[in-house]
Every structure is written in C-alpha cells, then in structure tokens.
Amino acid sequence: MQQILLNNSEPILVEEIVRTVPQQRIVVRGIWGGQAVFAKVFYGARAKQHYLRDLSGVNYLAAASILTPPLLGQDESSVDGALAYVLIFAAIADAVNTEQLLATSSQQARFDLAAKLVKVVASHHQAGLLQTDLYPKNFLATTEHIYTIDGDGIRHYAKLDQKTALHNLSLLLSKFDVLDLEYWIEDLLTVYAQARDWKTFPHRTTVPRLVNTYRQKTASMYADKKVFRQCTDVNIQQYRHCFVAWASDFSSLPIPSETEQLDALVAKASLLKGGNTCTVALAKFGGADVVIKRYNIKNVTHRLSRMFRQTRASVSWANAYRLQFFGINTPKPIALIEQRDFCLRGKAYFLSEYVEAPDVASYFAQIEASATRDETVKEIVQLFYRLYLLKLSHGDMKFSNIKMLDARPMLIDLDSMQQHHCQYFALKAHAKDLRRFMRNWKDDTSLYNAFLQAFKVVYVDHSPLIKAKILSD
C-alpha cells in the first residue's frame, strides 16, 4: 500500500487517490493513526499559499459552527524532493458528495437535497462567508446532515452585502438541472429567504437571469477552454505537426500521435459515411469500437479558408463535453486530433465511443405499445425543452442524429451545435430545430400530431413559439 510520509507524525496509508490537480495538490483517502481520513497534499510553487488559504477557510467554517469534516492534523511532507504541506481531515461515515446524489435520486429527493443546500449556503452568508467554488461536489451529505468541504474556496467578509450574496446563491442554483430548476426556483428562493429571516425575497426576478448567466459562463469555461488544456478530464499532447487531446476515461487506448496513423485506421475501418467534407468510420481501437469522424480538406482554397479557424472536430469535441456538463445524452468523446503547422490548422479528427442504438425513426417502428410510444414522445419533447432553456441549438435535427438508448434520446453529429447568448437568436435557431425535426414525421400523421400536441403542452407558457406558429408548420 502506498504511503505519504509525514515529517512530524506517522505516515498516511493511501487507499485511493481521489483527485489530482497537476502542480498544485493531491487529495487521497486513507488511514492515519488507525482512523479513516481524507488528506490534502499541497505542492508546487504556490503550495504554502494554497495550504494557508484552505486552512483559513476551514477555520472560518468551524468558527461559524457550520458543519465541515473535523481537521485532525497539519503536517509537512515532500513531493519530488520539494516541501509539501498536508491537511488531514476525518472521513465522514456514509457521506456522499451531493453532486452524485443529485444525479441519481428521484425528483422529490433532489428537491429536498437542493433545499438543504440552499439552507447551508444561507448559513454561510449569514456568517459573512462566501464559497467561491460553489459546486454540489463541495458538499457531503449523510442521512441527516450536509457538510461543507474545500476550505480553499471560502472567503470571509466583515459585512457581506445583499447583492454579493444573491450572486453567490445564483451560482449555486445554476448547478442544478435546468428542468428541475424551472419548477423549483420559486420554492428555493422562499427557502433561502426564510433561512436569512427575510420577510420577502428581494430582486426575485433578477435571480433567474443571473442563474442563466452563471450557467452559460461555467459551461463555456469548461467546454470551450478547460477541455482544450491539461486537466482532470483531459490529457493534452502537442507534437510538432499535431495537437492531441484525449479523455482521461480512455487513457488506456493507444491514441495515435500522427494523422497518417488515423488515415490508415479509417482506410481499414467500416465506412459509415463518405464525402468530400467529412468521412465517418467505425474502427477497432485498442479492443474498443470507436467512431472516427475525419474532417477533410478538399482543396487549396478550402485549406486556406480553414487554416485560421476553429476546426469542426474541435467544435464537436467542445459540444460533446458541453452536453455532458448539462446532463444530455451523447456518445462519450474520446479524442481530438488536429493537424497543425505552427498555428495553422489542417485535417482534424474527432473520436467518440460507438453506441449500438437505433435512430429515433427505427425505434418508433419497433414500438408496439401505445404507452411506450407516448413515453418516448415525452422524452424527446423534454430534450427539446431542455435545449430551449439552455439556449442550445443543434443545427440538423434529422431523425438519424437522434438515437434512442435505454428509452432515452441521445444526440450525435454536434459540429453545427451552437450555444447562444442572445434570446432572439436562440429562439430563432430553436424554431429552426423544431421545424426540421417535425419534417421527419410529415408522412406519419399519427406521430406528427402526437409530437405537435406534446410540444404545445410543454411550451404552453412560452407564447412566442406558439404565436409564431412554429409548432404548426
């Protein structure tokens, strides 16, 4: 068993490396002095600063009587021969981080948990504390209690003003599922107001706008920036003529470092789609079935037009992570490979897992029970409504780009997907998606009418869509 040697006490027996932030810290689960613990090891150029900031945050929480795992010890160690600082916390028995619970619980259980989190954040604000890294994973839940973890994000204010507190609350709310929050937000604002001993909630209409802003900002920071650099989820390698990003979940696969290797794989693979612009193939890759989508350069003019622009493969890569971030089904991204000469881009490849699932038209053709059909229609309409709330447009909603896996829709072909910031353009693009989707059923009157009715029920409070007769075209 691996150990962390401490300068002033017995070593920590490591059972699991929970998280690694390169050149900053390692979080482990283990045994120290016969007790189950979690330990944070801070290393790198700013190790002491991060260590003291985390320690300060933990002390602020404890002083305010806000539940946080007890700090059992502080010590020093070494990483790669350099001084490292260690904080050791008691492990909370049967505790689960709330991000996992929100992903796996029933709707009522999710609401109850969300209300508890809102109360905890209200207690932070009441004590003049602000959790700047406000993610559900930074809270642990047991049957009866919620624990705040990650002291590094805690800031103390002598007087926390209302505007700052409401922005922080909005940041928390932005982490909840967009469909859940659509139904919960009024009740959660009431929970917060009661926890703060406010008679009414101020600026009630401002919070939903802030929530949308934070949600888009956080998603963009992750999907448009973070997954293009070395991080927990993605590994990056820059070669002389090639940029490679591959998902940590697929780190065991032999990702090629040369585009010629990928071209050879495509040549031997089963062709799913051919064409001048892109080639899609199903290949065996390290024992796994992998879809390779190669974006071709047609000629010199096309190369000149593409070399300074973001590749369509990188758009697919970003959008796959964006959908995952929002909890929308899509095949897992495996790798992004771009041919690069200095900053000039050429051919590009997007690799994703192969999912054996029928497209939505084939799925409906297999359905015999009307109840199953109605439930499938409902699931697909909910997917569209989720995209509407998130201001996401797909760009090509033909039936072959929606697969059905375990009775749930899954989106593929993401290189035309856009995240909109302006409501007008978001609505216009969403209307286009709806019209394209409805054209899939123009020869099936029964399904067309079923979708039309379901859309009208779900979108009833969003009159611009109905008044423009988008759903009746």
C-alpha positions in Angstrom: 0.0 0.0 0.0 1.3 3.4 -1.0 2.2 5.8 1.9 2.5 9.5 2.4 5.5 10.1 4.7 5.0 13.0 7.2 7.7 14.9 8.8 6.2 15.0 12.3 3.9 12.0 12.6 3.2 8.6 11.3 2.6 8.1 7.6 -0.8 8.1 5.9 -1.7 4.8 4.3 -3.2 5.7 0.9 -6.2 3.6 -0.1 -7.3 5.8 -3.1 -6.1 8.9 -4.9 -9.4 10.9 -5.1 -8.2 13.9 -7.1 -5.1 15.3 -8.6 -4.6 18.9 -9.7 -1.2 19.0 -11.5 1.5 21.0 -9.8 -0.9 22.0 -7.0 -2.4 19.3 -4.9 -3.3 15.7 -4.4 -6.4 14.5 -2.4 -6.3 11.0 -1.0 -8.4 8.7 1.0 -6.6 6.6 3.6 -5.8 5.6 7.1 -3.9 7.7 9.6 -3.4 6.7 13.2 -5.9 3.9 12.8 -8.6 6.3 11.6 -10.2 6.8 8.2 -9.2 10.1 6.8 -9.0 12.3 3.7 -5.8 14.2 3.2 -4.9 17.2 1.0 -1.2 17.4 -0.1 -0.3 20.8 -1.4 2.9 21.1 -3.5 4.3 23.2 -6.3 5.4 26.9 -6.5 2.3 28.2 -4.5 1.9 25.3 -2.1 2.1 27.3 1.1 -0.3 29.9 -0.2 -2.9 27.3 -1.1 -2.4 25.4 2.1 -2.9 28.5 4.3 -5.9 29.6 2.3 -7.5 26.2 2.7 -6.7 26.1 6.4 -8.1 29.6 6.8 -11.4 28.6 5.2 -11.8 25.5 7.3 -11.2 27.6 10.4 -13.8 30.2 9.3 -16.4 27.4 8.8 -15.6 25.9 12.2 -15.8 29.3 14.0 -19.2 29.9 12.4 -20.4 26.4 13.6 -21.0 25.3 10.0 -20.6 21.6 9.6 -17.3 20.6 8.0 -15.2 17.5 8.4 -13.0 17.9 11.5 -9.4 18.9 10.9 -7.3 16.2 12.6 -3.8 17.3 11.8 -1.4 19.5 9.9 2.0 18.4 8.8 4.7 18.6 6.1 5.9 16.1 3.6 7.7 16.2 0.3 6.7 15.7 -3.4 9.5 15.2 -5.9 12.0 16.3 -3.3 10.3 19.7 -2.7 8.5 20.7 0.5 4.7 19.9 0.6 2.0 20.8 3.2 -0.6 18.4 4.4 -4.1 18.8 5.9 -5.7 15.7 7.4 -9.5 15.5 7.8 -11.7 12.9 9.5 -13.7 10.9 6.9 -17.4 11.3 7.4 -19.1 7.8 7.7 -21.6 7.0 4.9 -21.2 10.5 3.4 -21.8 11.0 -0.4 -21.0 14.2 -2.3 -24.2 15.9 -3.3 -23.3 16.0 -7.0 -23.6 12.2 -7.1 -26.9 12.3 -5.2 -28.4 14.9 -7.4 -27.6 12.7 -10.4 -29.1 9.5 -9.1 -32.0 10.5 -6.8 -35.8 10.8 -7.5 -37.1 14.3 -8.3 -38.6 14.7 -4.8 -35.3 13.6 -3.2 -33.4 16.0 -5.5 -35.6 18.9 -4.4 -35.2 18.0 -0.7 -31.4 17.9 -1.2 -31.4 21.2 -3.2 -33.4 22.9 -0.4 -30.9 21.7 2.2 -28.0 23.0 0.1 -29.8 26.4 -0.2 -30.1 26.5 3.6 -26.4 25.7 4.1 -25.4 28.5 1.7 -27.8 30.8 3.5 -26.0 29.9 6.8 -22.7 30.8 5.0 -24.0 34.2 4.1 -25.5 34.8 7.5 -22.0 34.2 8.9 -20.3 36.5 6.3 -18.8 33.6 4.4 -18.8 33.0 0.7 -17.9 29.7 -1.1 -16.4 30.9 -4.3 -16.0 27.4 -5.7 -19.7 26.6 -5.4 -20.3 23.2 -6.8 -22.5 20.4 -5.3 -19.4 18.2 -5.2 -18.1 20.5 -2.5 -20.8 19.4 -0.1 -21.1 16.0 1.6 -24.5 14.6 2.6 -25.4 12.0 5.2 -28.9 10.9 6.1 -29.3 13.9 8.4 -26.6 16.5 7.7 -24.8 18.5 5.0 -21.1 19.1 5.4 -19.2 21.9 3.6 -15.8 20.9 2.3 -13.0 22.6 0.4 -11.9 25.5 2.6 -9.8 26.8 -0.2 -12.9 28.5 -1.7 -14.1 30.1 1.5 -13.8 33.9 1.8 -14.7 35.9 4.8 -16.4 39.3 4.7 -16.8 41.7 7.6 -20.1 42.7 6.1 -21.5 40.6 3.2 -23.8 42.8 1.1 -27.1 41.5 -0.3 -26.0 41.8 -3.9 -22.9 39.7 -3.4 -24.9 37.1 -1.5 -27.6 36.8 -4.3 -24.9 36.4 -6.9 -23.5 33.6 -4.9 -26.9 32.0 -4.4 -27.5 32.2 -8.2 -24.2 30.5 -8.7 -25.4 27.5 -6.6 -28.8 27.4 -8.4 -27.0 27.4 -11.8 -25.5 24.0 -10.9 -29.0 22.3 -10.6 -30.6 20.6 -13.6 -32.2 23.3 -15.8 -35.6 21.4 -16.0 -35.6 20.8 -12.2 -34.9 24.4 -11.5 -37.6 25.6 -13.8 -40.1 24.0 -11.4 -38.2 24.6 -8.1 -36.8 28.1 -8.3 -39.7 30.0 -6.6 -39.7 27.5 -3.7 -35.9 27.6 -3.3 -35.9 31.4 -3.1 -38.5 31.1 -0.4 -36.3 28.6 1.5 -33.4 31.0 1.3 -35.4 34.0 2.4 -36.7 32.1 5.4 -33.2 30.9 6.3 -32.0 34.5 6.3 -35.1 35.7 8.3 -36.2 37.9 5.4 -39.9 38.6 5.1 -39.7 38.6 1.3 -37.1 37.7 -1.2 -35.6 40.9 -2.8 -34.9 41.2 -6.5 -36.9 38.0 -7.2 -36.9 38.5 -11.0 -33.1 39.2 -11.1 -32.0 35.8 -9.8 -33.2 33.7 -12.9 -31.3 36.0 -15.2 -28.2 35.6 -13.0 -28.6 31.9 -12.9 -28.7 31.7 -16.7 -25.6 33.9 -17.0 -23.6 31.8 -14.5 -24.8 28.5 -16.1 -23.6 29.6 -19.6 -20.4 31.1 -18.2 -19.5 27.9 -16.3 -20.3 25.7 -19.2 -18.3 27.8 -21.6 -15.3 27.8 -19.3 -15.4 24.0 -19.2 -16.4 23.1 -22.7 -14.7 25.9 -24.6 -11.5 26.3 -22.6 -10.8 23.6 -19.9 -11.1 20.5 -22.1 -8.5 22.0 -24.5 -5.8 22.1 -21.8 -4.4 19.5 -19.4 -6.9 18.9 -16.6 -8.5 16.1 -14.6 -10.8 15.1 -17.5 -8.5 15.6 -20.5 -4.8 14.9 -21.4 -3.0 17.1 -23.8 0.0 16.4 -26.0 1.4 18.9 -28.5 3.6 17.3 -31.2 5.5 19.1 -34.0 2.7 18.8 -36.5 -0.2 17.5 -34.4 -2.3 18.6 -31.5 -3.8 15.7 -29.5 -6.4 15.9 -26.7 -7.8 12.7 -25.2 -10.3 11.9 -22.5 -8.8 10.6 -19.2 -11.6 7.9 -19.2 -10.0 6.5 -22.3 -6.4 6.9 -21.3 -5.7 3.2 -21.8 -6.4 3.4 -25.6 -3.4 3.9 -27.8 -4.2 7.3 -29.2 -2.2 7.9 -32.4 0.2 10.9 -32.5 0.3 11.1 -36.3 -2.6 11.9 -38.7 -1.2 9.2 -41.1 -1.9 6.6 -38.4 -5.5 7.7 -38.2 -5.9 7.8 -42.0 -4.6 4.2 -42.1 -7.2 3.2 -39.5 -10.0 4.9 -41.4 -8.9 3.2 -44.6 -9.3 -0.3 -42.9 -12.5 0.6 -40.9 -16.1 0.2 -41.8 -17.3 3.3 -43.6 -20.4 4.8 -42.0 -20.5 8.0 -44.1 -18.3 9.2 -47.0 -18.0 12.5 -48.6 -15.6 15.3 -49.6 -16.2 17.3 -46.5 -16.0 14.6 -43.9 -15.6 10.8 -43.6 -17.1 8.8 -40.7 -15.8 5.3 -40.0 -16.2 2.6 -37.3 -12.9 1.3 -36.3 -11.5 -1.2 -33.8 -9.2 0.8 -31.5 -7.4 -0.9 -28.6 -10.1 -3.5 -28.5 -12.9 -0.9 -28.4 -15.4 0.2 -31.1 -14.6 3.8 -31.9 -16.3 6.2 -34.3 -13.7 8.3 -36.2 -15.0 11.4 -37.9 -12.4 13.0 -40.2 -12.9 16.5 -41.4 -11.3 16.6 -44.8 -9.5 19.4 -46.7 -11.0 19.4 -50.2 -8.6 21.6 -52.0 -6.1 24.5 -51.6 -8.9 27.1 -51.4 -10.7 25.1 -48.7 -7.4 24.8 -46.8 -6.8 28.5 -46.9 -10.4 29.2 -45.6 -10.0 26.7 -42.7 -6.4 27.1 -41.5 -7.1 30.1 -39.2 -10.5 28.9 -38.0 -11.6 26.6 -35.2 -11.9 23.1 -36.7 -15.3 21.4 -36.9 -13.7 18.5 -35.0 -12.9 20.8 -32.1 -16.4 22.1 -32.2 -17.7 18.6 -31.8 -15.2 17.9 -29.0 -16.4 21.0 -27.1 -20.1 20.3 -27.7 -19.8 16.7 -26.5 -18.4 18.0 -23.2 -21.0 20.7 -23.1 -23.8 18.2 -23.4 -22.2 16.0 -20.8 -21.9 19.1 -18.5 -25.7 19.7 -18.9 -26.6 16.1 -18.4 -27.7 15.5 -22.0 -27.0 12.1 -23.6 -24.4 12.0 -26.3 -21.6 9.4 -27.1 -18.6 10.0 -24.9 -15.8 11.9 -26.5 -12.5 10.0 -26.8 -10.0 12.2 -28.6 -9.5 15.3 -30.7 -6.6 15.3 -33.2 -5.7 18.3 -35.3 -3.1 18.6 -38.0 -1.2 21.8 -37.1 1.8 23.6 -38.5 2.5 26.3 -36.0 -1.0 27.9 -35.6 -2.3 26.8 -39.0 -4.8 24.0 -38.9 -5.4 21.3 -41.5 -7.3 18.0 -41.3 -8.9 17.2 -38.0 -10.4 14.1 -36.3 -13.0 13.7 -33.7 -13.1 10.2 -32.0 -16.1 9.1 -29.9 -17.4 5.9 -28.4 -19.6 3.8 -30.7 -23.1 3.4 -29.3 -25.2 0.5 -30.6 -28.6 2.1 -30.7 -31.3 2.7 -33.3 -32.1 6.1 -34.6 -35.4 7.6 -33.4 -37.4 6.6 -36.6 -36.3 3.0 -36.4 -37.0 3.0 -32.6 -40.6 4.1 -33.2 -41.0 1.5 -35.9 -40.2 -1.2 -33.3 -42.7 0.1 -30.7 -46.0 -1.8 -30.4 -47.4 -0.5 -27.1 -49.0 3.0 -27.3 -47.9 3.8 -23.8 -44.3 3.2 -24.8 -44.7 5.4 -27.8 -46.3 8.2 -25.7 -43.4 8.0 -23.2 -40.8 8.2 -25.9 -42.5 11.3 -27.4 -42.5 12.9 -24.0 -38.8 12.1 -23.5 -37.9 13.7 -26.9 -40.0 16.8 -26.2 -38.4 17.2 -22.8 -35.0 17.0 -24.6 -36.0 19.9 -26.9 -37.4 21.9 -24.0 -34.1 21.4 -22.1 -32.2 22.7 -25.2 -34.6 25.6 -25.4 -34.0 26.6 -21.7 -30.2 26.2 -22.2 -30.2 28.3 -25.4 -28.6 25.5 -27.3 -29.4 24.8 -31.0 -28.3 21.6 -32.7 -28.5 22.8 -36.3 -29.5 19.5 -38.0 -32.4 17.7 -36.3 -32.9 15.0 -38.8 -34.0 11.7 -37.2 -30.7 10.0 -37.9 -29.0 12.4 -35.5 -31.2 11.3 -32.6 -30.5 7.8 -31.3 -32.5 6.0 -28.6 -30.5 4.4 -25.8 -32.4 2.7 -22.9 -35.5 4.6 -24.0 -33.8 8.0 -23.8 -32.8 10.2 -26.7 -29.1 10.7 -27.5 -27.8 13.5 -29.7 -25.0 12.9 -32.2 -23.4 15.0 -35.0 -22.5 18.0 -32.9 -20.4 20.1 -35.3 -23.3 22.5 -36.0 -24.4 22.9 -32.4 -24.3 26.5 -31.0 -24.5 28.0 -27.6 -26.5 31.2 -28.0 -26.3 34.2 -25.6 -28.9 36.4 -27.2 -32.5 35.3 -26.6 -33.7 36.5 -30.1 -31.1 34.3 -31.9 -31.6 31.4 -29.5 -35.3 31.4 -30.2 -34.8 31.7 -34.0 -32.3 28.8 -34.0 -34.6 26.7 -31.7 -37.5 27.3 -34.1 -35.4 26.1 -37.0 -34.5 22.9 -35.0 -38.2 22.3 -34.2 -39.3 22.7 -37.8 -36.5 20.4 -39.1 -37.5 17.8 -36.5 -41.2 17.9 -37.4 -40.4 17.4 -41.1 -39.2 13.9 -40.1 -42.8 12.9 -39.5 -44.6 14.6 -42.4 -45.5 11.1 -43.7 -46.6 9.8 -40.4 -49.7 11.8 -39.3 -50.2 9.9 -36.1 -46.6 10.7 -34.8 -46.7 14.2 -36.2 -49.8 15.0 -34.3 -48.5 13.3 -31.1 -45.4 15.5 -31.2 -47.3 18.6 -32.0 -49.7 18.1 -29.1 -46.8 17.3 -26.7 -44.8 20.4 -27.8 -47.8 22.6 -27.2 -48.4 21.2 -23.7 -44.7 21.7 -22.7 -44.2 25.1 -24.3 -47.6 26.5 -23.2 -46.0 29.3 -21.1 -43.7 30.4 -23.9 -46.1 32.2 -26.2 -43.5 33.5 -28.8 -43.1 29.9 -30.0 -46.9 29.3 -30.3 -47.8 32.8 -31.7 -45.2 32.4 -34.4 -46.9 29.1 -35.3 -43.5 27.4 -35.2 -45.1 24.1 -34.0 -47.9 24.0 -36.5 -45.8 24.5 -39.7 
